[in-house]
Amino acid sequence: MTLTDPAGHHVSGATPESLAALEQATHELLCMVDDPVASVERALAASPEMTMAHVLKAWLHLLGTDPSALPVARASCASAAALPADDRERRHIEAAAALSQGRWCEASLRLEDLSARYPRDVLALQAGHQIDFFRGDSRMLRDRIARALPAWGPDLPGYHGVLGMYAFGLEETGDWGQAERTGRRAVDLQPRDSWAWHAVAHVLEMRNAPREGIAWLHPSRDTWASGSFLAVHNSWHLALFELELDEHAAALRLFDETVGTSGSTLVMDLIDASAMLWRLRLRGVDVGARWESVADRWQEALASSGKDRYAFNDFHAMLAYVCTGRVQAQRDLIEAMREAAIAPTDNGAFTREVGLPAAEAVRALAQDEAQRALDLLRPIRSGAHRFGGSHAQRDLLDLTLIDAAQRAGDDALSAALAAERAAMRPHSPLARRLVQRCAAPPMQRNGTARELVQACSA
């Protein structure tokens, strides 16, 4: 007799013991806490022919974009494919197999179809949501979840996770009010839901509300950081709020308390490390020898990449290589990215359209070729979502563009970019400094960006 999960789906090859372990792993992944890999291994130990346990193991090794995890993911897909499976399970296998081979768009579409037929499959929703994030598909971050919402309610386990994902999708599509309300509700339902905490942090970042962001994350740090995969990333958000208030020492302290001293080689942690140190560099803050450890770990993390690359990761590795003067590492990375860019793959497009020019731009800045960096960054800015990440993460490219314009001596563009930033972040000390520093031509010096916005809206 085939058992069913709490949402009513058949689970091939399951026993009561293995199903309980699978549900535990699914819950841990949804909250991004504890050790879902260990939980799924318990499920497999109890039922080696449990198809969805192999599937979940595959997703666990795919959704971190870590190239060293791909062999495990591919083996899990092969194991699942050799077992009995119903339509839902087969669709999972096909989607995971596509992603394991770098076919991001295909995996996204397969999961879209799966969720249309089985909207209560929370694993399919979460896997699809993460792929939308890695592809920078803001609309699907929202709409994938919106389509499934009518099938959900508080009576179903995992409802908090659906709300947390929806909150993030709403934030990335600019509906900040509804996003914040939905994210806070998700946290109320499940205080350990790391993604829901993260969604609200993104709202407060986009609203340029750093004091509210600190009030959201700082007092509750023990709750959202305990055993969480997102402990580093949400600490990064907290550091961003401190940075926006010019609290550089506080941002560095948070860096040192998390990824800076953890020795982590997880690429998601290294992305945060590179992004934070680069922001500090653009502000002229001395970060000491912190870059060296980050660069060492990037080289270790990417050593086995081969053709299994992801442009967003490569770009953040380049930041570390240029800031440590690792010329050979820079050359090797650019060569690998150029090879990736000509491949007929999804990452080929990510690399060709955004990742490679962005990496070459920061390398050019390190070589005092500011005009070249500016020429590389300007065409990719509006399409930067094509290589993944969030609005908050891609803001790094805007900051780098301003730096390149200043260093290239393009006063008019520098002033225009600074005014643009100040209009979006009128209370930001950095934005005000940029307006002052990027001296506009005399005919344009009629006030701050805030004053100009107020005049236009009067």
C-alpha positions in Angstrom: 0.0 0.0 0.0 1.4 3.4 -1.0 1.4 6.0 1.8 0.5 9.6 1.3 2.1 12.8 2.7 0.2 15.4 4.7 -0.8 17.2 1.4 -2.3 14.0 0.1 0.4 13.0 -2.4 1.3 9.4 -2.9 4.9 8.6 -1.9 6.3 5.6 -3.7 8.4 3.2 -1.7 7.7 4.8 1.7 7.2 3.3 5.1 5.8 5.2 8.1 9.3 5.6 9.4 10.8 6.8 6.2 7.9 9.1 5.4 8.3 10.8 8.8 12.0 11.3 8.1 11.2 12.7 4.7 8.6 15.2 6.1 11.2 16.3 8.7 13.8 16.9 5.9 11.2 18.8 3.8 10.3 21.0 6.9 14.0 21.7 7.5 14.6 22.7 3.9 11.5 24.9 3.9 12.7 26.7 7.0 16.4 26.4 5.8 17.4 25.1 9.2 19.1 22.2 10.9 20.3 19.2 8.8 17.9 18.1 6.1 20.6 16.0 4.5 20.9 13.9 7.6 17.1 13.6 7.8 16.8 12.5 4.1 19.6 10.0 4.7 17.5 8.5 7.6 14.6 8.2 5.2 16.8 6.4 2.7 18.2 4.1 5.3 14.7 3.1 6.3 13.5 2.9 2.6 16.2 2.7 0.0 13.6 2.5 -2.7 11.7 5.6 -1.6 11.7 7.6 -4.8 11.0 11.0 -3.3 13.8 10.6 -0.8 16.3 10.4 -3.7 14.6 13.3 -5.3 14.9 15.5 -2.2 18.5 14.5 -1.8 19.1 15.7 -5.4 17.4 19.0 -4.7 19.4 19.5 -1.6 22.6 19.2 -3.6 21.3 21.4 -6.4 19.9 24.5 -4.8 23.2 25.8 -3.3 24.8 26.2 -6.8 27.9 24.5 -5.4 29.7 22.7 -8.2 31.2 20.1 -5.9 27.7 18.9 -5.0 26.6 18.1 -8.5 28.0 14.5 -8.7 25.8 13.6 -5.7 22.8 15.3 -7.2 23.2 13.5 -10.5 23.6 10.2 -8.8 20.4 10.8 -6.8 18.6 11.7 -10.0 19.7 8.4 -11.5 18.7 6.4 -8.5 15.3 8.0 -8.5 14.8 7.4 -12.2 15.4 3.7 -11.7 12.5 3.4 -9.2 8.7 3.3 -9.5 7.2 6.8 -9.7 3.8 8.3 -10.3 3.3 11.4 -12.4 4.2 13.9 -9.8 7.4 12.1 -8.8 8.4 11.6 -12.4 8.0 15.3 -13.0 10.3 16.0 -10.0 12.9 13.6 -11.4 12.9 15.2 -14.8 13.2 18.7 -13.4 16.0 17.9 -11.0 17.8 16.0 -13.8 17.5 19.1 -16.1 19.0 21.4 -13.4 21.8 18.9 -12.7 22.9 19.3 -16.3 22.7 23.1 -16.2 19.3 23.4 -18.0 17.9 26.1 -15.7 15.1 27.3 -17.9 13.9 23.7 -18.6 13.9 22.9 -14.9 11.9 26.0 -14.2 9.3 25.2 -16.8 9.0 21.6 -15.7 8.4 22.7 -12.1 5.9 25.3 -13.3 3.9 22.5 -14.9 4.3 20.3 -11.9 3.0 23.0 -9.5 0.0 23.8 -11.9 -1.1 20.1 -11.4 0.0 19.6 -7.8 -0.1 23.1 -6.2 0.2 21.6 -2.7 3.6 20.1 -3.4 5.7 22.5 -1.3 9.0 21.0 -2.5 8.2 21.8 -6.1 7.2 25.3 -5.1 10.4 25.8 -3.2 12.7 24.3 -5.8 11.1 26.4 -8.5 11.2 29.6 -6.3 15.0 29.1 -5.8 15.5 28.6 -9.5 13.6 31.8 -10.2 15.9 33.5 -7.8 19.0 32.1 -9.4 17.7 33.2 -12.8 16.7 36.7 -11.6 13.1 36.1 -12.7 11.2 38.5 -10.4 7.8 37.9 -11.9 8.0 34.1 -11.4 9.2 34.6 -7.9 5.8 36.0 -7.2 3.6 34.3 -9.7 4.7 30.7 -9.2 3.5 31.1 -5.6 0.5 33.2 -6.3 -0.9 30.4 -8.6 -0.7 27.9 -5.8 -2.0 30.0 -3.0 -5.7 29.1 -3.5 -4.9 25.5 -2.7 -3.2 26.4 0.6 -4.4 27.5 4.1 -3.2 27.5 7.7 -4.4 23.9 8.2 -1.7 22.6 5.9 1.9 22.0 7.2 4.2 24.3 5.3 1.8 27.2 4.9 4.2 29.6 6.5 6.8 28.7 3.9 4.4 29.4 1.0 3.7 32.8 2.6 7.4 33.5 3.1 8.2 32.7 -0.6 5.2 34.8 -1.7 6.5 37.7 0.4 9.9 37.6 -1.3 8.3 37.5 -4.7 6.1 40.5 -3.8 9.2 42.3 -2.6 11.1 41.6 -5.8 8.2 42.9 -7.9 7.9 46.1 -5.9 4.8 45.4 -3.8 6.6 46.3 -0.5 3.6 46.8 1.7 1.9 43.5 1.0 5.3 41.8 1.0 6.1 43.0 4.5 2.7 42.1 5.8 2.9 38.6 4.3 6.5 38.0 5.5 5.7 39.1 9.1 2.7 36.7 9.1 4.9 33.9 7.9 7.3 34.5 10.8 4.4 34.7 13.3 3.3 31.2 12.1 6.8 29.8 12.1 9.5 31.8 13.9 12.3 29.6 12.4 11.3 30.3 8.8 14.6 31.8 7.6 13.3 32.8 4.2 10.4 34.7 5.7 12.8 36.7 7.9 14.9 37.3 4.8 11.9 38.5 2.8 11.1 41.2 5.3 14.7 42.2 5.5 14.7 42.7 1.7 11.6 44.9 2.0 13.3 47.1 4.6 16.4 47.3 2.4 14.4 48.4 -0.6 12.5 50.9 1.4 15.8 52.3 2.6 14.7 51.8 6.2 17.9 50.8 7.9 16.8 51.5 11.5 13.7 49.5 11.0 15.8 46.7 9.5 18.1 46.7 12.5 15.0 46.6 14.8 13.7 43.7 12.7 16.8 41.6 12.8 19.0 42.5 15.7 16.8 41.7 18.7 15.7 38.4 17.2 19.1 37.2 16.1 19.1 34.1 18.2 15.8 33.0 16.6 16.6 33.5 12.9 20.3 32.5 13.1 20.1 29.4 15.2 20.9 26.4 13.0 19.9 28.4 9.9 21.5 28.0 6.4 20.7 31.7 6.1 22.4 32.8 9.3 25.3 34.3 7.3 23.0 35.9 4.6 20.6 37.4 7.1 23.6 38.7 9.1 24.8 40.2 5.8 21.5 42.0 5.6 21.9 43.3 9.1 25.4 44.5 8.2 23.9 46.3 5.1 21.6 48.2 7.4 24.5 49.2 9.6 26.5 50.2 6.6 23.7 52.4 5.3 24.0 54.3 8.6 27.7 54.6 8.2 28.3 52.3 11.0 31.4 50.7 9.4 32.8 49.2 12.6 29.4 47.4 13.3 29.3 46.0 9.7 32.9 44.7 10.0 32.0 43.2 13.4 29.1 41.3 11.9 31.4 40.2 9.0 33.9 38.8 11.5 31.2 37.1 13.6 29.9 35.2 10.6 31.5 34.2 7.3 34.7 36.1 8.0 35.8 33.6 10.7 33.7 30.6 9.8 36.1 29.1 7.2 33.0 28.3 5.1 33.5 27.3 1.5 29.8 27.4 0.7 29.4 29.7 -2.3 26.3 31.4 -0.9 28.4 32.4 2.1 31.3 33.5 0.0 29.1 35.7 -2.2 28.0 37.6 0.9 31.6 37.9 2.1 32.8 39.3 -1.3 29.8 41.6 -1.6 30.2 43.1 1.9 34.0 43.7 1.6 33.6 45.2 -1.9 31.0 47.7 -0.6 33.4 48.6 2.2 36.2 49.0 -0.4 34.0 51.4 -2.4 33.5 53.5 0.7 37.2 53.6 1.3 37.1 51.5 4.5 40.3 49.6 5.3 39.3 45.9 5.8 42.8 44.7 6.6 43.7 41.2 5.5 40.1 40.0 5.4 40.1 39.6 1.6 42.9 36.9 1.7 40.8 34.3 3.4 37.9 34.9 1.2 40.0 34.6 -1.9 41.6 31.4 -0.6 38.1 29.9 -0.1 36.9 31.0 -3.5 39.7 29.2 -5.1 39.0 26.1 -3.1 35.2 26.3 -3.9 35.7 26.7 -7.6 38.6 24.3 -8.0 36.3 21.5 -9.2 33.9 23.6 -11.3 35.0 22.6 -14.7 32.1 23.3 -17.0 29.6 23.4 -14.2 29.7 27.1 -13.6 27.3 29.8 -12.5 28.1 33.4 -13.6 26.8 35.0 -10.4 29.4 33.0 -8.4 32.2 33.7 -10.8 31.6 37.4 -10.6 31.9 37.5 -6.8 35.0 35.3 -6.9 36.6 37.9 -9.2 36.0 40.6 -6.6 38.1 38.6 -4.2 40.8 37.9 -6.8 41.3 41.6 -7.8 41.3 42.8 -4.2 44.2 40.3 -3.4 46.1 41.0 -6.5 45.9 37.3 -7.7 46.7 38.0 -11.3 46.8 34.3 -12.3 43.6 33.5 -10.6 42.0 36.5 -12.5 43.3 35.2 -15.8 42.1 31.7 -15.2 38.7 32.9 -14.2 38.3 35.1 -17.2 39.4 32.3 -19.5 36.9 30.0 -17.9 34.1 32.5 -18.1 34.9 33.2 -21.8 34.7 29.5 -22.5 31.4 29.4 -20.6 30.1 32.4 -22.5 30.3 30.6 -25.9 28.6 27.5 -24.7 25.0 26.9 -25.8 23.8 26.6 -22.2 21.7 28.7 -19.9 24.8 29.7 -17.9 26.4 30.6 -21.2 23.8 33.3 -21.6 24.1 34.4 -18.0 27.8 34.7 -18.5 27.8 36.3 -21.9 25.1 38.9 -21.1 26.1 39.9 -17.6 28.7 37.9 -15.7 31.7 38.2 -18.0 31.4 41.9 -18.7 30.9 42.5 -15.0 33.9 40.5 -14.1 36.0 42.2 -16.7 34.9 45.5 -15.4 36.1 45.0 -11.9 39.3 43.6 -13.2 39.7 46.8 -15.3 39.1 48.9 -12.2 41.9 47.1 -10.5 44.1 47.9 -13.4 43.2 51.6 -13.3 41.2 51.3 -16.5 38.2 53.1 -15.2 36.8 54.1 -18.6 36.9 50.5 -19.9 35.1 49.4 -16.7 32.5 52.1 -17.3 32.0 51.0 -20.9 31.6 47.4 -19.8 29.1 48.1 -17.0 26.7 50.6 -18.6 25.3 48.3 -21.3 24.5 45.5 -18.8 23.0 47.5 -16.0 19.4 47.3 -17.0 19.6 43.6 -17.8 21.7 42.6 -14.7 18.8 40.5 -13.4 19.7 38.0 -16.2 22.5 36.5 -14.1 20.4 36.1 -10.9 20.4 37.4 -7.4 18.1 39.9 -5.8 17.7 43.7 -6.3 19.7 44.2 -3.1 22.6 42.0 -4.3 22.7 43.5 -7.7 22.9 47.0 -6.2 26.6 46.2 -6.0 26.8 46.8 -9.8 25.1 50.2 -9.4 27.6 51.2 -6.7 30.5 50.0 -8.9 29.2 51.9 -11.9 29.2 55.1 -9.9 32.8 54.4 -8.7 33.8 53.7 -12.3 32.2 57.0 -13.6 33.9 59.0 -10.9 37.3 57.4 -11.6 36.9 57.9 -15.3 36.3 61.6 -14.8 32.8 61.5 -16.3 31.4 64.3 -14.1 28.1 64.6 -15.8 27.3 60.9 -15.6 28.6 60.7 -12.0 26.3 63.5 -11.0 23.4 61.9 -12.8 23.9 58.5 -11.1 24.4 60.1 -7.7 21.2 62.1 -8.1 19.4 58.9 -9.1 20.6 57.1 -6.0 19.7 60.0 -3.7 16.2 60.1 -5.1 15.7 56.5 -4.2 17.5 56.8 -0.9 16.9 60.3 0.3 18.0 59.6 3.9 21.2 57.8 3.0 24.4 59.4 4.2 26.3 57.7 1.4 23.8 58.9 -1.2 24.2 62.5 0.1 28.0 62.2 0.0 27.9 60.9 -3.6 25.8 63.9 -4.6 28.3 66.3 -3.0 31.3 64.4 -4.4 30.0 64.0 -7.9 30.1 67.7 -8.7 27.5 68.4 -11.4 28.1 71.0 -14.1 27.2 74.5 -12.8 23.8 74.7 -14.6 22.7 71.6 -12.8 23.7 72.6 -9.3 20.2 73.6 -8.2 19.8 71.5 -5.1 20.0 68.0 -3.7 18.2 65.1 -5.4 15.7 65.2 -2.5 14.9 68.8 -3.1 14.6 68.2 -6.8 12.2 65.4 -6.3 10.1 67.5 -3.9 10.0 70.3 -6.4 8.9 68.0 -9.2 6.1 66.5 -7.1 4.9 69.8 -5.7 
